[in-house]
Amino acid sequence: MPRSPVLTRTASLADVPSLAALWGELRQVGGRAERAVNPVAIPDIEPRLAATIQDSDCRIVLATAGGLPAGMAVLRVARPDPLSDSQVVQLVHVIVADGHRRHGVGHALVAAAVDFADDRQVEHLTAGMYPSLRDASRFYARLGFAPVLVQRVAQVAAVRRRLGADAYSRLGADAYSRVGADVYSRADDVVRRRSRLRRPVPPQRPAAPVSQTVEGP
């Protein structure tokens, strides 16, 4: 049986329910740590998709096969950093529905990104992916995407603890006790004070009645 051709078009507000259903495919993508950085369980995903559709710097592309949703991609024109004069088209949230993979949906979505970049007269596309998605990395490499930078992510609290440990080893125990401990633990003290304020106050036992004696004259 021949495959149905893959068609792409710009998504409209009427497509938001279909896009939200495709969004659920991301729940199985990447490892636990990767999904924690970019969680997919967003309760208000439909309003966010609608806002993105109405954003003049963005475009959501919907791919269909046989009249059914087969994939989606979010495109956005942005500067790679605040000091750059150039713009790029960011290709994010590329989703191919289960049952439609290796049927040309990914190629069709990238082709739509190329058309969008041409319309906006932008010369470069960027695509980000989880490190564990090796098949996706090879897919983009075959299409000419090359690695340019490595972006690392860390929790603020974890970095603060590591800074404190590094200061301790660099300055020594004596110097750290005089300088580093005050610098790197100040924020932790604030967190502890806030935690104590949020703790529920245990119920207080009623005070035992105090017997009073009346002295005679």
Secondary structure, 3 states (H helix, E strand, C coil): CCCCCEEEEECCHHHHHHHHHHHHHHHHCCCHHHHHHCCCCCCCHHHHHHHHHCCCCEEEEEEEECCEEEEEEEEEEECCCCCCCCCEEEEEEEEECCCCCCCCHHHHHHHHHHHHHHHCCCCCEEECCCCCCHHHHHHHHHCCCCCCCCCCCCCHHHHHHHHHHHHHHHHHHHHHHHHHHHHHHHHHHHHHHHHHHHCCCCCCCCCCCCCCCCCCC
